[in-house]
């Protein structure tokens, strides 16, 4: 790490066994345990923020001019702590959620991503976005209509790890702005909590599902002849993290002036 230009961080203190506790302990008391928007996120932050502080202390000695690119959840709190608590101003928090939404919108409109321009507001897992074409015509209302299905699915989530609780389409149309999938934990709080409690009772919280999926992946990875992307990897989540990391590093290093969505608390 000495004299590095960039340091990327994506770690889980206590591994998935800790995440299982983060989610299940709050749910046992009827409280949302989700690891970024619920009480589980705060529990994870208590373990994680001290470690990001230790990493920054090492960076001060080994690579004092480096950028810190953070993916570690809860990304908003970890990034804010790196900047405000530990004073590392060259910190950018990234997530795959904006990329996923941008790809989904391009698919809905049947255009290339490069043909669209987005504006985002908010913080990780609590952001909104609007979209325009390259001629400056706003397409947000059209996208809302395309994404909204007149069925029990409501405004469908591009994020497969989030229960598709109904959004009130009139609310979204009135806001005239697209919510990220995680807004369901705020706009449909009761339904999301009830669904999480049902998963808890069935022994199928997100952490437990991910742990089982990872075990299946590790078994597949034992095969040196594996030459395809396992379906379990998509189920695991975290797709496009590497795209986000590599692009932001390339953009800074080469001054590409790429438009990207990052989290930089003021």
C-alpha positions in Angstrom: 0.0 0.0 0.0 3.0 2.3 0.3 2.7 5.4 -2.0 -0.5 4.1 -3.5 -2.7 6.5 -5.4 -5.9 4.8 -4.5 -7.2 2.6 -1.7 -10.5 0.7 -2.0 -12.3 -0.6 1.0 -15.0 -3.3 1.1 -15.0 -5.4 4.2 -17.3 -7.0 6.7 -16.3 -7.0 10.3 -17.5 -10.3 11.9 -18.3 -11.7 8.4 -21.8 -12.9 7.6 -22.4 -14.4 11.0 -22.4 -10.9 12.4 -24.8 -9.7 9.7 -27.2 -12.5 10.6 -27.2 -11.2 14.2 -27.5 -7.6 13.0 -30.7 -8.5 11.1 -32.2 -11.1 13.4 -31.8 -9.4 16.8 -33.8 -6.3 15.9 -36.4 -8.4 14.1 -36.8 -10.5 17.2 -38.1 -7.3 18.9 -40.2 -6.3 15.9 -37.8 -3.7 14.6 -36.4 -3.6 11.0 -33.0 -5.2 11.0 -31.9 -4.3 7.4 -28.2 -3.7 7.3 -28.3 -0.2 5.8 -31.7 1.3 6.5 -32.6 -0.5 9.7 -31.2 -1.1 13.1 -28.8 -3.6 11.6 -27.1 -0.8 9.8 -26.3 1.0 13.0 -25.0 -2.2 14.6 -22.8 -2.7 11.6 -21.6 0.9 11.8 -20.5 0.5 15.4 -18.1 -2.3 14.3 -17.1 -0.8 11.0 -16.3 2.8 11.6 -13.4 2.2 14.0 -11.8 -0.1 11.4 -12.1 2.6 8.6 -10.4 4.9 11.1 -7.5 2.4 11.5 -7.1 2.1 7.8 -7.0 5.9 7.5 -4.3 6.0 10.2 -2.2 3.6 8.1 -2.9 5.7 5.0 -1.5 8.8 6.7 1.8 7.0 7.0 1.9 4.8 3.9 0.1 6.9 1.2 -0.9 10.3 2.5 -2.0 11.6 -1.0 -4.2 8.6 -1.8 -7.9 8.6 -2.6 -10.1 6.4 -0.4 -12.8 4.7 -2.5 -15.3 3.1 -0.1 -17.9 0.4 -0.7 -18.3 -0.8 2.8 -21.8 -0.6 4.2 -23.5 1.3 5.7 -21.7 3.3 3.0 -23.2 6.7 3.8 -22.2 6.6 7.5 -18.8 5.0 6.8 -18.0 7.7 4.2 -19.2 10.5 6.4 -17.1 9.2 9.3 -14.0 9.0 7.0 -14.4 12.6 6.0 -15.8 14.3 9.1 -14.5 12.2 12.0 -11.1 11.0 10.6 -10.4 14.0 8.3 -9.7 12.1 5.1 -11.1 14.6 2.6 -10.1 12.5 -0.4 -12.9 10.0 0.3 -15.6 8.9 -2.2 -18.4 6.5 -1.2 -19.7 4.3 -4.0 -22.6 1.9 -4.4 -24.0 -0.2 -7.3 -27.5 1.0 -6.7 -27.3 4.1 -9.0 -25.6 2.1 -11.7 -28.4 -0.6 -11.5 -31.1 2.1 -11.8 -29.4 3.8 -14.7 -29.1 0.5 -16.6 -32.8 -0.4 -15.8 -34.0 3.0 -17.1 -32.0 2.6 -20.3 -33.5 -0.8 -20.8 -37.0 0.5 -20.2 -36.5 3.2 -22.8 -34.6 0.9 -25.1 -31.7 3.3 -25.6 -28.0 3.2 -24.8 -27.0 4.5 -21.4 -24.7 7.1 -23.1 -27.9 8.7 -24.6 -29.2 9.6 -21.2 -28.3 12.2 -18.6 -29.2 11.8 -14.9 -29.3 14.0 -11.8 -29.2 12.4 -8.4 -30.0 13.8 -5.0 -29.8 12.4 -1.5 -27.4 9.8 0.0 -26.7 6.1 -0.4 -29.8 4.0 -0.2 -31.9 7.1 0.2 -31.6 9.0 -3.1 -33.9 10.2 -5.9 -33.1 10.7 -9.5 -34.4 12.3 -12.7 -33.5 11.6 -16.3 -33.1 13.5 -19.6 -32.1 12.6 -23.1 -29.1 14.3 -24.7 -31.3 16.9 -26.4 -32.4 18.1 -22.9 -35.9 16.6 -23.0 -36.9 15.4 -19.5 -38.0 11.8 -19.6 -38.7 11.3 -15.8 -42.5 11.1 -16.2 -42.3 8.7 -19.1 -40.0 6.4 -17.1 -42.4 6.5 -14.2 -45.2 5.4 -16.5 -43.0 2.7 -18.0 -41.8 1.3 -14.7 -45.3 1.4 -13.1 -47.1 -1.9 -13.7 -50.9 -1.9 -13.2 -50.6 -5.0 -11.0 -49.8 -5.9 -7.4 -46.2 -5.3 -8.2 -46.6 -1.5 -8.3 -43.5 0.5 -9.3 -41.1 -2.4 -9.7 -37.7 -2.4 -8.0 -34.6 -2.8 -10.1 -33.0 -4.3 -7.0 -33.7 -8.0 -6.6 -32.9 -8.1 -2.9 -35.7 -5.7 -2.0 -39.3 -6.8 -1.5 -41.5 -5.2 -4.1 -43.9 -3.4 -1.8 -46.3 -1.1 -3.6 -45.4 2.5 -4.1 -48.4 4.8 -4.3 -48.1 5.8 -8.0 -49.9 9.1 -7.4 -47.3 10.0 -4.8 -44.4 9.3 -7.2 -46.1 11.1 -10.0 -46.7 14.1 -7.7 -43.1 14.1 -6.7 -42.1 13.9 -10.4 -38.9 12.2 -9.4 -37.8 8.6 -9.3 -37.1 7.0 -5.9 -34.4 4.3 -5.4 -35.6 0.9 -4.5 -34.7 1.3 -0.8 -37.3 4.1 -0.4 -39.8 1.2 0.1 -38.4 1.0 3.7 -39.7 4.6 4.2 -42.7 4.9 1.9 -44.1 1.4 2.7 -42.7 1.0 6.2 -45.4 -1.3 7.6 -45.4 -3.7 4.7 -41.6 -3.9 4.5 -41.4 -4.5 8.2 -44.0 -7.2 8.1 -42.3 -8.9 5.2 -39.0 -8.8 7.0 -40.6 -10.4 10.2 -42.0 -13.2 8.0 -38.5 -13.8 6.6 -37.1 -13.8 10.1 -39.7 -16.4 11.3 -38.9 -18.6 8.3 -35.2 -18.4 8.9 -34.7 -16.6 5.6 -33.4 -13.1 6.4 -31.2 -11.6 3.7 -28.1 -12.4 5.6 -29.1 -16.0 5.9 -29.9 -16.2 2.2 -26.6 -14.6 1.3 -24.6 -16.9 3.5 -26.2 -20.0 1.9 -25.5 -18.5 -1.6 -21.9 -17.8 -0.8 -21.4 -21.4 0.4 -22.8 -22.6 -2.9 -20.4 -20.3 -4.8 -17.4 -21.4 -2.8 -18.2 -25.0 -3.7 -18.4 -24.0 -7.4 -15.1 -22.1 -7.2 -13.3 -25.3 -6.1 -13.6 -26.4 -9.7 -10.5 -25.1 -11.6 -12.4 -25.7 -14.9 -15.2 -23.3 -14.0 -15.4 -21.0 -17.1 -18.7 -19.2 -16.7 -20.3 -16.7 -14.3 -22.5 -18.7 -11.9 -26.1 -17.7 -11.5 -25.5 -17.6 -7.7 -23.2 -14.7 -8.2 -26.0 -12.5 -9.5 -28.2 -13.7 -6.6 -25.5 -12.7 -4.2 -25.8 -9.0 -5.1 -23.1 -6.4 -5.5 -23.1 -6.5 -9.3 -21.2 -3.6 -11.0 -19.2 -2.6 -7.9 -16.1 -3.3 -9.9 -17.3 -1.2 -12.8 -18.0 1.7 -10.4 -14.6 1.4 -8.7 -12.5 1.1 -11.9 -14.3 3.9 -13.6 -14.0 6.4 -10.8 -10.3 5.5 -10.4 -9.7 5.8 -14.1 -11.6 9.1 -14.2 -9.6 10.7 -11.5 -6.2 9.4 -12.7 -6.8 10.3 -16.3 -8.9 13.4 -15.7 -11.7 11.9 -17.9 -14.4 14.1 -16.3 -16.8 11.2 -16.3 -20.2 11.9 -14.7 -20.6 9.5 -11.9 -22.8 9.1 -8.8 -20.8 9.1 -5.6 -21.5 10.0 -1.9 -19.5 12.8 -0.5 -21.1 14.3 2.6 -20.7 18.0 3.1 
